[in-house]
Amino acid sequence: MDASELSNVYKELSLINEKQEQRVQLHQTESQQITIAYLLFQCIVLISISQSTNQQCKNWWIYFTLCLLCSIIYFLTLSNSITKYYRTRYQLDLNRMEQETIQRRMHEIRSHAIDVNGNMKEGPSKPDRIMLLRRKAYISIVVLALAGYTVLMLFSCHMFLCHGDERSAVS
């Protein structure tokens, strides 16, 4: 490839990267909004259970099932959003590395550092493994924390309904 072809490919990659960055932001925002909605819903359910005066332990499974079903739907939706985010971010990283390679080639062509055919001795680039591991670790920690929160909410639901009488008797 000559310098003009490389320049055109570089510009095309720049446009693709801009769109990818927007998609990454969209998926990140979507995940945050899903999480906030879930946390608010769980808090509303817990507050309504804790404020209820006609608590019956025999019906605890209704609230438990409601919270559990919402949690399952939430985690399915969140996992879909996180997967889209991760894949889009990975493709963006690949595009940026390809763009850097093209920029290097353009610079070398201008300085006549490579032969006429554009042969370079570099192999295909891959994203930094540590960066990918950090991203996966962050996602895993957030999901585990939210799973722990869900277990706590389910336990609290049962405790407020079945042990609320003991709490009222103490006060």
C-alpha positions as CSV (number, residue, x, y, z in Angstrom):
1,M,0.0,0.0,0.0
2,D,1.1,3.5,-0.7
3,A,0.8,6.5,1.6
4,S,-2.5,7.7,0.2
5,E,-4.2,4.2,0.6
6,L,-2.9,4.0,4.1
7,S,-4.2,7.5,4.8
8,N,-7.7,6.5,3.5
9,V,-7.7,3.4,5.7
10,Y,-6.6,5.4,8.6
11,K,-9.5,7.9,8.1
12,E,-12.0,5.1,7.7
13,L,-10.8,3.5,11.0
14,S,-11.1,6.9,12.7
15,L,-14.7,7.1,11.7
16,I,-15.4,3.5,12.8
17,N,-13.6,4.2,16.1
18,E,-15.8,7.2,16.7
19,K,-18.9,5.1,16.2
20,Q,-17.5,2.3,18.4
21,E,-16.7,4.8,21.2
22,Q,-20.3,5.9,21.1
23,R,-21.5,2.3,21.3
24,V,-19.2,1.7,24.2
25,Q,-20.7,4.7,26.0
26,L,-24.2,3.6,25.1
27,H,-23.6,0.1,26.6
28,Q,-21.9,1.4,29.6
29,T,-24.7,3.9,30.3
30,E,-27.3,1.2,29.7
31,S,-25.6,-1.1,32.2
32,Q,-25.5,1.7,34.8
33,Q,-29.2,2.6,34.2
34,I,-30.2,-1.1,34.5
35,T,-28.3,-1.4,37.8
36,I,-29.7,1.8,39.3
37,A,-33.3,0.7,38.4
38,Y,-32.7,-2.7,40.0
39,L,-31.3,-1.2,43.2
40,L,-34.2,1.3,43.4
41,F,-36.7,-1.5,42.9
42,Q,-35.2,-3.7,45.5
43,C,-35.1,-0.8,48.0
44,I,-38.8,0.1,47.3
45,V,-39.7,-3.6,47.9
46,L,-37.7,-3.7,51.1
47,I,-39.1,-0.4,52.4
48,S,-42.7,-1.5,51.6
49,I,-42.1,-4.8,53.5
50,S,-40.5,-3.1,56.5
51,Q,-43.3,-0.5,56.7
52,S,-46.1,-3.0,56.3
53,T,-48.3,-3.4,59.4
54,N,-50.0,-6.6,58.4
55,Q,-46.9,-8.8,58.0
56,Q,-47.6,-12.5,57.7
57,C,-44.8,-15.0,57.8
58,K,-46.9,-17.5,55.9
59,N,-46.8,-15.3,52.8
60,W,-43.1,-14.5,52.8
61,W,-42.6,-16.6,49.7
62,I,-44.6,-14.1,47.6
63,Y,-42.2,-11.3,48.3
64,F,-39.3,-13.6,48.0
65,T,-40.4,-14.9,44.6
66,L,-41.1,-11.4,43.4
67,C,-37.6,-10.3,44.4
68,L,-36.0,-13.5,43.0
69,L,-37.8,-13.1,39.6
70,C,-36.8,-9.5,39.3
71,S,-33.2,-10.4,40.2
72,I,-33.1,-13.1,37.5
73,I,-34.5,-10.8,34.9
74,Y,-32.1,-8.1,36.0
75,F,-29.0,-10.4,35.8
76,L,-30.0,-11.7,32.4
77,T,-30.5,-8.1,31.1
78,L,-27.3,-6.9,32.7
79,S,-25.2,-9.9,31.4
80,N,-26.5,-9.1,27.9
81,S,-25.5,-5.4,28.3
82,I,-22.1,-6.2,29.8
83,T,-21.4,-8.7,27.0
84,K,-22.2,-6.1,24.4
85,Y,-20.0,-3.6,26.2
86,Y,-17.1,-6.0,26.5
87,R,-17.2,-7.1,22.8
88,T,-17.6,-3.5,21.6
89,R,-14.7,-2.4,23.8
90,Y,-12.5,-5.2,22.6
91,Q,-13.2,-4.4,18.9
92,L,-12.4,-0.7,19.6
93,D,-9.1,-1.7,21.2
94,L,-8.3,-3.8,18.1
95,N,-9.2,-0.9,15.8
96,R,-7.0,1.5,17.7
97,M,-4.1,-0.9,17.5
98,E,-4.6,-1.3,13.8
99,Q,-4.8,2.5,13.4
100,E,-1.5,2.8,15.3
101,T,0.1,0.3,13.0
102,I,-1.1,2.1,9.9
103,Q,0.2,5.4,11.4
104,R,3.6,3.8,11.9
105,R,3.6,2.5,8.4
106,M,2.7,5.9,7.0
107,H,5.5,7.4,9.0
108,E,8.0,4.8,7.8
109,I,6.9,5.2,4.1
110,R,7.5,8.9,4.5
111,S,10.9,8.3,5.9
112,H,11.6,5.5,3.3
113,A,12.2,2.9,6.1
114,I,10.3,0.1,4.4
115,D,10.4,-1.4,0.9
116,V,8.1,-0.5,-2.0
117,N,5.7,-3.3,-1.3
118,G,5.1,-2.1,2.2
119,N,6.4,-5.3,3.9
120,M,6.8,-5.0,7.6
121,K,8.2,-7.5,10.0
122,E,5.4,-7.1,12.6
123,G,2.8,-9.7,13.2
124,P,-0.9,-9.1,14.0
125,S,-1.4,-7.1,17.2
126,K,-3.4,-8.2,20.2
127,P,-4.8,-6.1,23.0
128,D,-2.9,-5.9,26.2
129,R,-3.7,-8.9,28.3
130,I,-3.4,-7.1,31.6
131,M,-5.9,-4.5,30.4
132,L,-8.3,-7.3,29.4
133,L,-7.9,-9.1,32.7
134,R,-8.5,-5.8,34.6
135,R,-11.6,-5.2,32.6
136,K,-12.9,-8.8,33.3
137,A,-11.9,-8.5,37.0
138,Y,-13.9,-5.2,37.3
139,I,-16.9,-6.7,35.7
140,S,-16.7,-9.9,37.8
141,I,-16.3,-7.9,41.1
142,V,-19.4,-5.7,40.2
143,V,-21.5,-8.7,39.3
144,L,-20.4,-10.6,42.5
145,A,-21.2,-7.5,44.6
146,L,-24.6,-7.2,43.1
147,A,-25.2,-10.9,43.6
148,G,-24.3,-10.5,47.2
149,Y,-26.7,-7.5,47.5
150,T,-29.4,-9.7,46.0
151,V,-28.9,-12.5,48.5
152,L,-28.9,-9.9,51.3
153,M,-32.2,-8.4,50.0
154,L,-33.8,-11.9,49.7
155,F,-32.7,-12.7,53.3
156,S,-33.9,-9.3,54.5
157,C,-37.3,-9.9,52.9
158,H,-37.7,-13.1,54.8
159,M,-36.4,-11.6,58.1
160,F,-38.7,-8.6,57.9
161,L,-41.8,-10.7,57.3
162,C,-41.1,-13.6,59.6
163,H,-39.2,-11.9,62.4
164,G,-40.9,-8.5,62.3
165,D,-43.1,-9.4,65.2
166,E,-40.0,-10.0,67.4
167,R,-38.7,-6.6,66.3
168,S,-42.0,-4.9,67.2
169,A,-42.2,-6.6,70.6
170,V,-38.7,-5.3,71.5
171,S,-39.6,-1.7,70.8
